[in-house]
Amino acid sequence: MLTQLIPHVAIWQELGQSIGLTPGKLEEIKENDNSVRRRMENVILEWMYGNGNRPISWFTLLEALRHPLVGRSKAASKIQQEIESTSLIN
């Protein structure tokens, strides 16, 4: 679901920084994945596996997407609407 709502553009590294992945982890993702889509997916997966220093929550993800470095407020709004419509955070 998330990778469908977050545009597959070259913000995977900025998103990774915003959710607390280390520079080493981001470099590992860059070396192992050739496509931007796979990098974005792996940033989210690494964070969900607990490899970031930010809490694993919808709030953290939405906050990271809205961070000026990432600049994906529209994607964050779409995700928030989807979450609210399925009552995942209400």
PDB file of N, CA, C and O in Angstrom:
ATOM      1  N   MET A   1       0.819  -1.191   0.000  1.00  0.00           N
ATOM      2  CA  MET A   1       0.000   0.000   0.000  1.00  0.00           C
ATOM      3  C   MET A   1       0.863   1.256   0.000  1.00  0.00           C
ATOM      4  O   MET A   1       0.644   2.158  -0.808  1.00  0.00           O
ATOM      5  N   LEU A   2       1.843   1.321   0.899  1.00  0.00           N
ATOM      6  CA  LEU A   2       2.646   2.541   1.017  1.00  0.00           C
ATOM      7  C   LEU A   2       3.376   2.891  -0.259  1.00  0.00           C
ATOM      8  O   LEU A   2       3.390   4.050  -0.672  1.00  0.00           O
ATOM      9  N   THR A   3       3.980   1.905  -0.885  1.00  0.00           N
ATOM     10  CA  THR A   3       4.757   2.208  -2.076  1.00  0.00           C
ATOM     11  C   THR A   3       3.871   2.619  -3.243  1.00  0.00           C
ATOM     12  O   THR A   3       4.359   3.206  -4.209  1.00  0.00           O
ATOM     13  N   GLN A   4       2.596   2.323  -3.170  1.00  0.00           N
ATOM     14  CA  GLN A   4       1.674   2.787  -4.202  1.00  0.00           C
ATOM     15  C   GLN A   4       1.309   4.250  -3.973  1.00  0.00           C
ATOM     16  O   GLN A   4       1.028   4.976  -4.927  1.00  0.00           O
ATOM     17  N   LEU A   5       1.311   4.682  -2.724  1.00  0.00           N
ATOM     18  CA  LEU A   5       0.903   6.046  -2.401  1.00  0.00           C
ATOM     19  C   LEU A   5       2.052   7.043  -2.387  1.00  0.00           C
ATOM     20  O   LEU A   5       1.845   8.241  -2.583  1.00  0.00           O
ATOM     21  N   ILE A   6       3.263   6.547  -2.155  1.00  0.00           N
ATOM     22  CA  ILE A   6       4.427   7.435  -2.162  1.00  0.00           C
ATOM     23  C   ILE A   6       5.015   7.425  -3.564  1.00  0.00           C
ATOM     24  O   ILE A   6       5.340   6.361  -4.090  1.00  0.00           O
ATOM     25  N   PRO A   7       5.155   8.590  -4.171  1.00  0.00           N
ATOM     26  CA  PRO A   7       5.715   8.630  -5.529  1.00  0.00           C
ATOM     27  C   PRO A   7       7.114   8.027  -5.577  1.00  0.00           C
ATOM     28  O   PRO A   7       7.913   8.218  -4.660  1.00  0.00           O
ATOM     29  N   HIS A   8       7.400   7.305  -6.643  1.00  0.00           N
ATOM     30  CA  HIS A   8       8.710   6.674  -6.801  1.00  0.00           C
ATOM     31  C   HIS A   8       9.674   7.657  -7.452  1.00  0.00           C
ATOM     32  O   HIS A   8      10.029   7.536  -8.625  1.00  0.00           O
ATOM     33  N   VAL A   9      10.072   8.606  -6.672  1.00  0.00           N
ATOM     34  CA  VAL A   9      11.046   9.577  -7.154  1.00  0.00           C
ATOM     35  C   VAL A   9      12.267   9.495  -6.249  1.00  0.00           C
ATOM     36  O   VAL A   9      12.267   8.759  -5.262  1.00  0.00           O
ATOM     37  N   ALA A  10      13.271  10.224  -6.575  1.00  0.00           N
ATOM     38  CA  ALA A  10      14.546  10.100  -5.884  1.00  0.00           C
ATOM     39  C   ALA A  10      14.550  10.778  -4.513  1.00  0.00           C
ATOM     40  O   ALA A  10      15.471  11.535  -4.206  1.00  0.00           O
ATOM     41  N   ILE A  11      13.544  10.520  -3.695  1.00  0.00           N
ATOM     42  CA  ILE A  11      13.520  11.043  -2.325  1.00  0.00           C
ATOM     43  C   ILE A  11      13.763   9.941  -1.318  1.00  0.00           C
ATOM     44  O   ILE A  11      13.646  10.167  -0.114  1.00  0.00           O
ATOM     45  N   TRP A  12      14.097   8.758  -1.788  1.00  0.00           N
ATOM     46  CA  TRP A  12      14.255   7.628  -0.876  1.00  0.00           C
ATOM     47  C   TRP A  12      15.310   7.924   0.191  1.00  0.00           C
ATOM     48  O   TRP A  12      15.142   7.540   1.349  1.00  0.00           O
ATOM     49  N   GLN A  13      16.387   8.598  -0.187  1.00  0.00           N
ATOM     50  CA  GLN A  13      17.453   8.890   0.767  1.00  0.00           C
ATOM     51  C   GLN A  13      17.002   9.932   1.795  1.00  0.00           C
ATOM     52  O   GLN A  13      17.293   9.797   2.984  1.00  0.00           O
ATOM     53  N   GLU A  14      16.300  10.960   1.343  1.00  0.00           N
ATOM     54  CA  GLU A  14      15.793  11.984   2.245  1.00  0.00           C
ATOM     55  C   GLU A  14      14.780  11.390   3.214  1.00  0.00           C
ATOM     56  O   GLU A  14      14.785  11.708   4.404  1.00  0.00           O
ATOM     57  N   LEU A  15      13.905  10.519   2.691  1.00  0.00           N
ATOM     58  CA  LEU A  15      12.939   9.858   3.560  1.00  0.00           C
ATOM     59  C   LEU A  15      13.666   8.998   4.587  1.00  0.00           C
ATOM     60  O   LEU A  15      13.315   9.001   5.767  1.00  0.00           O
ATOM     61  N   GLY A  16      14.674   8.268   4.140  1.00  0.00           N
ATOM     62  CA  GLY A  16      15.459   7.442   5.051  1.00  0.00           C
ATOM     63  C   GLY A  16      16.094   8.263   6.165  1.00  0.00           C
ATOM     64  O   GLY A  16      16.106   7.842   7.322  1.00  0.00           O
ATOM     65  N   GLN A  17      16.617   9.422   5.823  1.00  0.00           N
ATOM     66  CA  GLN A  17      17.193  10.308   6.837  1.00  0.00           C
ATOM     67  C   GLN A  17      16.117  10.784   7.804  1.00  0.00           C
ATOM     68  O   GLN A  17      16.349  10.849   9.011  1.00  0.00           O
ATOM     69  N   SER A  18      14.948  11.116   7.279  1.00  0.00           N
ATOM     70  CA  SER A  18      13.868  11.649   8.110  1.00  0.00           C
ATOM     71  C   SER A  18      13.294  10.622   9.073  1.00  0.00           C
ATOM     72  O   SER A  18      12.775  10.987  10.129  1.00  0.00           O
ATOM     73  N   ILE A  19      13.379   9.336   8.723  1.00  0.00           N
ATOM     74  CA  ILE A  19      12.874   8.300   9.640  1.00  0.00           C
ATOM     75  C   ILE A  19      13.991   7.664  10.452  1.00  0.00           C
ATOM     76  O   ILE A  19      13.775   6.694  11.178  1.00  0.00           O
ATOM     77  N   GLY A  20      15.191   8.226  10.320  1.00  0.00           N
ATOM     78  CA  GLY A  20      16.267   7.851  11.217  1.00  0.00           C
ATOM     79  C   GLY A  20      17.169   6.715  10.800  1.00  0.00           C
ATOM     80  O   GLY A  20      17.854   6.137  11.644  1.00  0.00           O
ATOM     81  N   LEU A  21      17.193   6.374   9.516  1.00  0.00           N
ATOM     82  CA  LEU A  21      18.148   5.362   9.073  1.00  0.00           C
ATOM     83  C   LEU A  21      19.543   5.980   9.055  1.00  0.00           C
ATOM     84  O   LEU A  21      19.708   7.161   8.747  1.00  0.00           O
ATOM     85  N   THR A  22      20.528   5.177   9.384  1.00  0.00           N
ATOM     86  CA  THR A  22      21.903   5.673   9.426  1.00  0.00           C
ATOM     87  C   THR A  22      22.446   5.880   8.015  1.00  0.00           C
ATOM     88  O   THR A  22      21.964   5.263   7.065  1.00  0.00           O
ATOM     89  N   PRO A  23      23.445   6.744   7.879  1.00  0.00           N
ATOM     90  CA  PRO A  23      24.083   6.906   6.563  1.00  0.00           C
ATOM     91  C   PRO A  23      24.614   5.568   6.020  1.00  0.00           C
ATOM     92  O   PRO A  23      24.551   5.321   4.816  1.00  0.00           O
ATOM     93  N   GLY A  24      25.129   4.719   6.893  1.00  0.00           N
ATOM     94  CA  GLY A  24      25.623   3.411   6.463  1.00  0.00           C
ATOM     95  C   GLY A  24      24.523   2.530   5.900  1.00  0.00           C
ATOM     96  O   GLY A  24      24.727   1.846   4.896  1.00  0.00           O
ATOM     97  N   LYS A  25      23.355   2.540   6.539  1.00  0.00           N
ATOM     98  CA  LYS A  25      22.217   1.755   6.054  1.00  0.00           C
ATOM     99  C   LYS A  25      21.742   2.294   4.718  1.00  0.00           C
ATOM    100  O   LYS A  25      21.407   1.517   3.825  1.00  0.00           O
ATOM    101  N   LEU A  26      21.708   3.612   4.566  1.00  0.00           N
ATOM    102  CA  LEU A  26      21.295   4.209   3.296  1.00  0.00           C
ATOM    103  C   LEU A  26      22.279   3.861   2.176  1.00  0.00           C
ATOM    104  O   LEU A  26      21.874   3.607   1.042  1.00  0.00           O
ATOM    105  N   GLU A  27      23.548   3.850   2.498  1.00  0.00           N
ATOM    106  CA  GLU A  27      24.563   3.474   1.512  1.00  0.00           C
ATOM    107  C   GLU A  27      24.399   2.009   1.110  1.00  0.00           C
ATOM    108  O   GLU A  27      24.545   1.656  -0.061  1.00  0.00           O
ATOM    109  N   GLU A  28      24.095   1.169   2.089  1.00  0.00           N
ATOM    110  CA  GLU A  28      23.863  -0.256   1.804  1.00  0.00           C
ATOM    111  C   GLU A  28      22.679  -0.437   0.859  1.00  0.00           C
ATOM    112  O   GLU A  28      22.743  -1.232  -0.079  1.00  0.00           O
ATOM    113  N   ILE A  29      21.609   0.295   1.106  1.00  0.00           N
ATOM    114  CA  ILE A  29      20.433   0.228   0.231  1.00  0.00           C
ATOM    115  C   ILE A  29      20.812   0.689  -1.174  1.00  0.00           C
ATOM    116  O   ILE A  29      20.422   0.063  -2.160  1.00  0.00           O
ATOM    117  N   LYS A  30      21.561   1.767  -1.265  1.00  0.00           N
ATOM    118  CA  LYS A  30      21.977   2.297  -2.565  1.00  0.00           C
ATOM    119  C   LYS A  30      22.808   1.282  -3.339  1.00  0.00           C
ATOM    120  O   LYS A  30      22.624   1.112  -4.545  1.00  0.00           O
ATOM    121  N   GLU A  31      23.723   0.608  -2.645  1.00  0.00           N
ATOM    122  CA  GLU A  31      24.595  -0.366  -3.299  1.00  0.00           C
ATOM    123  C   GLU A  31      23.853  -1.625  -3.734  1.00  0.00           C
ATOM    124  O   GLU A  31      24.209  -2.244  -4.736  1.00  0.00           O
ATOM    125  N   ASN A  32      22.821  -2.005  -2.979  1.00  0.00           N
ATOM    126  CA  ASN A  32      22.129  -3.273  -3.239  1.00  0.00           C
ATOM    127  C   ASN A  32      20.949  -3.163  -4.189  1.00  0.00           C
ATOM    128  O   ASN A  32      20.519  -4.173  -4.746  1.00  0.00           O
ATOM    129  N   ASP A  33      20.421  -1.978  -4.385  1.00  0.00           N
ATOM    130  CA  ASP A  33      19.209  -1.816  -5.194  1.00  0.00           C
ATOM    131  C   ASP A  33      19.446  -0.816  -6.311  1.00  0.00           C
ATOM    132  O   ASP A  33      19.870   0.315  -6.071  1.00  0.00           O
ATOM    133  N   ASN A  34      19.169  -1.243  -7.530  1.00  0.00           N
ATOM    134  CA  ASN A  34      19.391  -0.374  -8.688  1.00  0.00           C
ATOM    135  C   ASN A  34      18.238   0.571  -8.971  1.00  0.00           C
ATOM    136  O   ASN A  34      18.456   1.665  -9.493  1.00  0.00           O
ATOM    137  N   SER A  35      17.027   0.179  -8.641  1.00  0.00           N
ATOM    138  CA  SER A  35      15.882   1.014  -8.998  1.00  0.00           C
ATOM    139  C   SER A  35      15.447   1.891  -7.827  1.00  0.00           C
ATOM    140  O   SER A  35      15.567   1.501  -6.665  1.00  0.00           O
ATOM    141  N   VAL A  36      14.947   3.067  -8.148  1.00  0.00           N
ATOM    142  CA  VAL A  36      14.438   3.990  -7.138  1.00  0.00           C
ATOM    143  C   VAL A  36      13.276   3.340  -6.387  1.00  0.00           C
ATOM    144  O   VAL A  36      13.150   3.505  -5.174  1.00  0.00           O
ATOM    145  N   ARG A  37      12.439   2.610  -7.100  1.00  0.00           N
ATOM    146  CA  ARG A  37      11.299   1.942  -6.455  1.00  0.00           C
ATOM    147  C   ARG A  37      11.770   0.970  -5.385  1.00  0.00           C
ATOM    148  O   ARG A  37      11.235   0.967  -4.276  1.00  0.00           O
ATOM    149  N   ARG A  38      12.766   0.144  -5.700  1.00  0.00           N
ATOM    150  CA  ARG A  38      13.282  -0.827  -4.719  1.00  0.00           C
ATOM    151  C   ARG A  38      13.946  -0.110  -3.548  1.00  0.00           C
ATOM    152  O   ARG A  38      13.821  -0.548  -2.404  1.00  0.00           O
ATOM    153  N   ARG A  39      14.639   0.970  -3.816  1.00  0.00           N
ATOM    154  CA  ARG A  39      15.271   1.718  -2.740  1.00  0.00           C
ATOM    155  C   ARG A  39      14.213   2.279  -1.790  1.00  0.00           C
ATOM    156  O   ARG A  39      14.360   2.205  -0.570  1.00  0.00           O
ATOM    157  N   MET A  40      13.146   2.840  -2.360  1.00  0.00           N
ATOM    158  CA  MET A  40      12.063   3.383  -1.532  1.00  0.00           C
ATOM    159  C   MET A  40      11.438   2.273  -0.694  1.00  0.00           C
ATOM    160  O   MET A  40      11.224   2.444   0.506  1.00  0.00           O
ATOM    161  N   GLU A  41      11.147   1.145  -1.318  1.00  0.00           N
ATOM    162  CA  GLU A  41      10.568   0.011  -0.588  1.00  0.00           C
ATOM    163  C   GLU A  41      11.476  -0.429   0.550  1.00  0.00           C
ATOM    164  O   GLU A  41      11.007  -0.694   1.657  1.00  0.00           O
ATOM    165  N   ASN A  42      12.782  -0.506   0.278  1.00  0.00           N
ATOM    166  CA  ASN A  42      13.709  -0.981   1.297  1.00  0.00           C
ATOM    167  C   ASN A  42      13.937   0.030   2.409  1.00  0.00           C
ATOM    168  O   ASN A  42      14.191  -0.365   3.547  1.00  0.00           O
ATOM    169  N   VAL A  43      13.853   1.315   2.116  1.00  0.00           N
ATOM    170  CA  VAL A  43      13.913   2.323   3.174  1.00  0.00           C
ATOM    171  C   VAL A  43      12.760   2.097   4.144  1.00  0.00           C
ATOM    172  O   VAL A  43      12.960   2.081   5.358  1.00  0.00           O
ATOM    173  N   ILE A  44      11.562   1.923   3.613  1.00  0.00           N
ATOM    174  CA  ILE A  44      10.390   1.716   4.468  1.00  0.00           C
ATOM    175  C   ILE A  44      10.511   0.402   5.239  1.00  0.00           C
ATOM    176  O   ILE A  44      10.222   0.356   6.435  1.00  0.00           O
ATOM    177  N   LEU A  45      10.936  -0.660   4.564  1.00  0.00           N
ATOM    178  CA  LEU A  45      11.088  -1.954   5.239  1.00  0.00           C
ATOM    179  C   LEU A  45      12.136  -1.897   6.346  1.00  0.00           C
ATOM    180  O   LEU A  45      11.902  -2.405   7.443  1.00  0.00           O
ATOM    181  N   GLU A  46      13.270  -1.297   6.079  1.00  0.00           N
ATOM    182  CA  GLU A  46      14.317  -1.193   7.103  1.00  0.00           C
ATOM    183  C   GLU A  46      13.805  -0.455   8.332  1.00  0.00           C
ATOM    184  O   GLU A  46      14.079  -0.858   9.463  1.00  0.00           O
ATOM    185  N   TRP A  47      13.073   0.610   8.114  1.00  0.00           N
ATOM    186  CA  TRP A  47      12.493   1.365   9.219  1.00  0.00           C
ATOM    187  C   TRP A  47      11.485   0.505   9.976  1.00  0.00           C
ATOM    188  O   TRP A  47      11.479   0.502  11.207  1.00  0.00           O
ATOM    189  N   MET A  48      10.638  -0.220   9.260  1.00  0.00           N
ATOM    190  CA  MET A  48       9.632  -1.058   9.900  1.00  0.00           C
ATOM    191  C   MET A  48      10.259  -2.228  10.658  1.00  0.00           C
ATOM    192  O   MET A  48       9.676  -2.727  11.621  1.00  0.00           O
ATOM    193  N   TYR A  49      11.433  -2.660  10.232  1.00  0.00           N
ATOM    194  CA  TYR A  49      12.157  -3.714  10.947  1.00  0.00           C
ATOM    195  C   TYR A  49      12.883  -3.173  12.175  1.00  0.00           C
ATOM    196  O   TYR A  49      13.535  -3.926  12.898  1.00  0.00           O
ATOM    197  N   GLY A  50      12.769  -1.871  12.408  1.00  0.00           N
ATOM    198  CA  GLY A  50      13.365  -1.282  13.597  1.00  0.00           C
ATOM    199  C   GLY A  50      14.776  -0.773  13.406  1.00  0.00           C
ATOM    200  O   GLY A  50      15.492  -0.566  14.386  1.00  0.00           O
ATOM    201  N   ASN A  51      15.192  -0.565  12.173  1.00  0.00           N
ATOM    202  CA  ASN A  51      16.561  -0.126  11.902  1.00  0.00           C
ATOM    203  C   ASN A  51      16.717   1.389  11.841  1.00  0.00           C
ATOM    204  O   ASN A  51      17.786   1.884  11.485  1.00  0.00           O
ATOM    205  N   GLY A  52      15.687   2.117  12.177  1.00  0.00           N
ATOM    206  CA  GLY A  52      15.782   3.575  12.250  1.00  0.00           C
ATOM    207  C   GLY A  52      15.771   3.995  13.702  1.00  0.00           C
ATOM    208  O   GLY A  52      15.555   3.175  14.594  1.00  0.00           O
ATOM    209  N   ASN A  53      16.004   5.275  13.938  1.00  0.00           N
ATOM    210  CA  ASN A  53      15.958   5.749  15.318  1.00  0.00           C
ATOM    211  C   ASN A  53      14.686   6.523  15.632  1.00  0.00           C
ATOM    212  O   ASN A  53      14.625   7.244  16.628  1.00  0.00           O
ATOM    213  N   ARG A  54      13.684   6.379  14.800  1.00  0.00           N
ATOM    214  CA  ARG A  54      12.373   7.009  15.022  1.00  0.00           C
ATOM    215  C   ARG A  54      11.341   5.914  15.280  1.00  0.00           C
ATOM    216  O   ARG A  54      11.483   4.803  14.768  1.00  0.00           O
ATOM    217  N   PRO A  55      10.304   6.212  16.068  1.00  0.00           N
ATOM    218  CA  PRO A  55       9.278   5.203  16.358  1.00  0.00           C
ATOM    219  C   PRO A  55       8.605   4.697  15.078  1.00  0.00           C
ATOM    220  O   PRO A  55       8.448   5.431  14.103  1.00  0.00           O
ATOM    221  N   ILE A  56       8.218   3.439  15.115  1.00  0.00           N
ATOM    222  CA  ILE A  56       7.504   2.843  13.977  1.00  0.00           C
ATOM    223  C   ILE A  56       6.018   3.138  14.178  1.00  0.00           C
ATOM    224  O   ILE A  56       5.323   2.441  14.916  1.00  0.00           O
ATOM    225  N   SER A  57       5.557   4.176  13.511  1.00  0.00           N
ATOM    226  CA  SER A  57       4.143   4.567  13.628  1.00  0.00           C
ATOM    227  C   SER A  57       3.732   5.319  12.372  1.00  0.00           C
ATOM    228  O   SER A  57       4.566   5.832  11.625  1.00  0.00           O
ATOM    229  N   TRP A  58       2.425   5.368  12.162  1.00  0.00           N
ATOM    230  CA  TRP A  58       1.915   6.141  11.031  1.00  0.00           C
ATOM    231  C   TRP A  58       2.296   7.606  11.184  1.00  0.00           C
ATOM    232  O   TRP A  58       2.638   8.276  10.210  1.00  0.00           O
ATOM    233  N   PHE A  59       2.234   8.099  12.425  1.00  0.00           N
ATOM    234  CA  PHE A  59       2.568   9.500  12.670  1.00  0.00           C
ATOM    235  C   PHE A  59       3.989   9.810  12.215  1.00  0.00           C
ATOM    236  O   PHE A  59       4.225  10.827  11.561  1.00  0.00           O
ATOM    237  N   THR A  60       4.934   8.942  12.556  1.00  0.00           N
ATOM    238  CA  THR A  60       6.329   9.147  12.153  1.00  0.00           C
ATOM    239  C   THR A  60       6.461   9.197  10.640  1.00  0.00           C
ATOM    240  O   THR A  60       7.140  10.070  10.100  1.00  0.00           O
ATOM    241  N   LEU A  61       5.815   8.261   9.958  1.00  0.00           N
ATOM    242  CA  LEU A  61       5.899   8.238   8.498  1.00  0.00           C
ATOM    243  C   LEU A  61       5.296   9.495   7.891  1.00  0.00           C
ATOM    244  O   LEU A  61       5.884  10.093   6.989  1.00  0.00           O
ATOM    245  N   LEU A  62       4.135   9.898   8.374  1.00  0.00           N
ATOM    246  CA  LEU A  62       3.490  11.104   7.846  1.00  0.00           C
ATOM    247  C   LEU A  62       4.338  12.341   8.117  1.00  0.00           C
ATOM    248  O   LEU A  62       4.471  13.208   7.253  1.00  0.00           O
ATOM    249  N   GLU A  63       4.905  12.421   9.304  1.00  0.00           N
ATOM    250  CA  GLU A  63       5.774  13.541   9.656  1.00  0.00           C
ATOM    251  C   GLU A  63       7.010  13.567   8.750  1.00  0.00           C
ATOM    252  O   GLU A  63       7.426  14.632   8.293  1.00  0.00           O
ATOM    253  N   ALA A  64       7.587  12.408   8.498  1.00  0.00           N
ATOM    254  CA  ALA A  64       8.771  12.325   7.637  1.00  0.00           C
ATOM    255  C   ALA A  64       8.447  12.758   6.209  1.00  0.00           C
ATOM    256  O   ALA A  64       9.232  13.471   5.585  1.00  0.00           O
ATOM    257  N   LEU A  65       7.307  12.336   5.695  1.00  0.00           N
ATOM    258  CA  LEU A  65       6.916  12.724   4.340  1.00  0.00           C
ATOM    259  C   LEU A  65       6.684  14.228   4.234  1.00  0.00           C
ATOM    260  O   LEU A  65       6.927  14.828   3.187  1.00  0.00           O
ATOM    261  N   ARG A  66       6.218  14.826   5.310  1.00  0.00           N
ATOM    262  CA  ARG A  66       5.950  16.269   5.301  1.00  0.00           C
ATOM    263  C   ARG A  66       7.200  17.103   5.607  1.00  0.00           C
ATOM    264  O   ARG A  66       7.174  18.328   5.485  1.00  0.00           O
ATOM    265  N   HIS A  67       8.272  16.451   5.997  1.00  0.00           N
ATOM    266  CA  HIS A  67       9.515  17.166   6.318  1.00  0.00           C
ATOM    267  C   HIS A  67       9.972  17.945   5.085  1.00  0.00           C
ATOM    268  O   HIS A  67       9.873  17.436   3.968  1.00  0.00           O
ATOM    269  N   PRO A  68      10.472  19.175   5.268  1.00  0.00           N
ATOM    270  CA  PRO A  68      10.904  19.985   4.120  1.00  0.00           C
ATOM    271  C   PRO A  68      11.934  19.285   3.226  1.00  0.00           C
ATOM    272  O   PRO A  68      11.952  19.504   2.015  1.00  0.00           O
ATOM    273  N   LEU A  69      12.779  18.458   3.811  1.00  0.00           N
ATOM    274  CA  LEU A  69      13.788  17.723   3.046  1.00  0.00           C
ATOM    275  C   LEU A  69      13.128  16.756   2.061  1.00  0.00           C
ATOM    276  O   LEU A  69      13.627  16.546   0.955  1.00  0.00           O
ATOM    277  N   VAL A  70      11.999  16.171   2.474  1.00  0.00           N
ATOM    278  CA  VAL A  70      11.292  15.182   1.656  1.00  0.00           C
ATOM    279  C   VAL A  70      10.249  15.866   0.778  1.00  0.00           C
ATOM    280  O   VAL A  70      10.170  15.598  -0.421  1.00  0.00           O
ATOM    281  N   GLY A  71       9.447  16.752   1.376  1.00  0.00           N
ATOM    282  CA  GLY A  71       8.505  17.567   0.619  1.00  0.00           C
ATOM    283  C   GLY A  71       7.389  16.804  -0.070  1.00  0.00           C
ATOM    284  O   GLY A  71       7.027  17.131  -1.200  1.00  0.00           O
ATOM    285  N   ARG A  72       6.847  15.813   0.576  1.00  0.00           N
ATOM    286  CA  ARG A  72       5.768  15.024  -0.026  1.00  0.00           C
ATOM    287  C   ARG A  72       4.485  15.113   0.808  1.00  0.00           C
ATOM    288  O   ARG A  72       3.917  14.103   1.224  1.00  0.00           O
ATOM    289  N   SER A  73       4.053  16.349   1.034  1.00  0.00           N
ATOM    290  CA  SER A  73       2.844  16.584   1.823  1.00  0.00           C
ATOM    291  C   SER A  73       1.608  15.976   1.185  1.00  0.00           C
ATOM    292  O   SER A  73       0.739  15.462   1.890  1.00  0.00           O
ATOM    293  N   LYS A  74       1.517  16.025  -0.146  1.00  0.00           N
ATOM    294  CA  LYS A  74       0.355  15.441  -0.825  1.00  0.00           C
ATOM    295  C   LYS A  74       0.301  13.935  -0.614  1.00  0.00           C
ATOM    296  O   LYS A  74      -0.771  13.381  -0.371  1.00  0.00           O
ATOM    297  N   ALA A  75       1.439  13.272  -0.704  1.00  0.00           N
ATOM    298  CA  ALA A  75       1.477  11.826  -0.462  1.00  0.00           C
ATOM    299  C   ALA A  75       1.095  11.533   0.982  1.00  0.00           C
ATOM    300  O   ALA A  75       0.369  10.576   1.252  1.00  0.00           O
ATOM    301  N   ALA A  76       1.585  12.360   1.916  1.00  0.00           N
ATOM    302  CA  ALA A  76       1.243  12.175   3.326  1.00  0.00           C
ATOM    303  C   ALA A  76      -0.264  12.330   3.533  1.00  0.00           C
ATOM    304  O   ALA A  76      -0.872  11.571   4.288  1.00  0.00           O
ATOM    305  N   SER A  77      -0.856  13.306   2.867  1.00  0.00           N
ATOM    306  CA  SER A  77      -2.309  13.514   2.995  1.00  0.00           C
ATOM    307  C   SER A  77      -3.095  12.332   2.442  1.00  0.00           C
ATOM    308  O   SER A  77      -4.092  11.914   3.031  1.00  0.00           O
ATOM    309  N   LYS A  78      -2.642  11.791   1.301  1.00  0.00           N
ATOM    310  CA  LYS A  78      -3.309  10.614   0.729  1.00  0.00           C
ATOM    311  C   LYS A  78      -3.236   9.428   1.682  1.00  0.00           C
ATOM    312  O   LYS A  78      -4.227   8.730   1.897  1.00  0.00           O
ATOM    313  N   ILE A  79      -2.064   9.210   2.247  1.00  0.00           N
ATOM    314  CA  ILE A  79      -1.888   8.097   3.182  1.00  0.00           C
ATOM    315  C   ILE A  79      -2.751   8.313   4.413  1.00  0.00           C
ATOM    316  O   ILE A  79      -3.400   7.383   4.892  1.00  0.00           O
ATOM    317  N   GLN A  80      -2.762   9.537   4.926  1.00  0.00           N
ATOM    318  CA  GLN A  80      -3.577   9.827   6.106  1.00  0.00           C
ATOM    319  C   GLN A  80      -5.055   9.595   5.827  1.00  0.00           C
ATOM    320  O   GLN A  80      -5.763   9.042   6.669  1.00  0.00           O
ATOM    321  N   GLN A  81      -5.527  10.009   4.657  1.00  0.00           N
ATOM    322  CA  GLN A  81      -6.926   9.765   4.294  1.00  0.00           C
ATOM    323  C   GLN A  81      -7.226   8.270   4.231  1.00  0.00           C
ATOM    324  O   GLN A  81      -8.270   7.817   4.700  1.00  0.00           O
ATOM    325  N   GLU A  82      -6.297   7.506   3.644  1.00  0.00           N
ATOM    326  CA  GLU A  82      -6.472   6.063   3.548  1.00  0.00           C
ATOM    327  C   GLU A  82      -6.520   5.426   4.936  1.00  0.00           C
ATOM    328  O   GLU A  82      -7.345   4.554   5.206  1.00  0.00           O
ATOM    329  N   ILE A  83      -5.628   5.875   5.802  1.00  0.00           N
ATOM    330  CA  ILE A  83      -5.579   5.352   7.169  1.00  0.00           C
ATOM    331  C   ILE A  83      -6.870   5.676   7.899  1.00  0.00           C
ATOM    332  O   ILE A  83      -7.465   4.806   8.536  1.00  0.00           O
ATOM    333  N   GLU A  84      -7.299   6.914   7.810  1.00  0.00           N
ATOM    334  CA  GLU A  84      -8.512   7.333   8.497  1.00  0.00           C
ATOM    335  C   GLU A  84      -9.748   6.638   7.951  1.00  0.00           C
ATOM    336  O   GLU A  84     -10.676   6.343   8.704  1.00  0.00           O
ATOM    337  N   SER A  85      -9.771   6.375   6.659  1.00  0.00           N
ATOM    338  CA  SER A  85     -10.933   5.693   6.072  1.00  0.00           C
ATOM    339  C   SER A  85     -11.025   4.233   6.495  1.00  0.00           C
ATOM    340  O   SER A  85     -12.104   3.640   6.489  1.00  0.00           O
ATOM    341  N   THR A  86      -9.883   3.660   6.863  1.00  0.00           N
ATOM    342  CA  THR A  86      -9.892   2.272   7.320  1.00  0.00           C
ATOM    343  C   THR A  86      -9.801   2.187   8.837  1.00  0.00           C
ATOM    344  O   THR A  86      -9.664   1.100   9.398  1.00  0.00           O
ATOM    345  N   SER A  87      -9.879   3.341   9.498  1.00  0.00           N
ATOM    346  CA  SER A  87      -9.877   3.445  10.969  1.00  0.00           C
ATOM    347  C   SER A  87      -8.642   2.839  11.616  1.00  0.00           C
ATOM    348  O   SER A  87      -8.725   2.281  12.710  1.00  0.00           O
ATOM    349  N   LEU A  88      -7.508   2.941  10.956  1.00  0.00           N
ATOM    350  CA  LEU A  88      -6.290   2.399  11.539  1.00  0.00           C
ATOM    351  C   LEU A  88      -5.701   3.269  12.639  1.00  0.00           C
ATOM    352  O   LEU A  88      -4.977   2.769  13.501  1.00  0.00           O
ATOM    353  N   ILE A  89      -6.003   4.568  12.621  1.00  0.00           N
ATOM    354  CA  ILE A  89      -5.446   5.424  13.660  1.00  0.00           C
ATOM    355  C   ILE A  89      -6.516   6.154  14.455  1.00  0.00           C
ATOM    356  O   ILE A  89      -6.177   6.953  15.328  1.00  0.00           O
ATOM    357  N   ASN A  90      -7.755   5.918  14.197  1.00  0.00           N
ATOM    358  CA  ASN A  90      -8.818   6.584  14.944  1.00  0.00           C
ATOM    359  C   ASN A  90      -9.217   5.767  16.151  1.00  0.00           C
ATOM    360  O   ASN A  90     -10.103   6.170  16.905  1.00  0.00           O
TER     361      ASN A  90
END
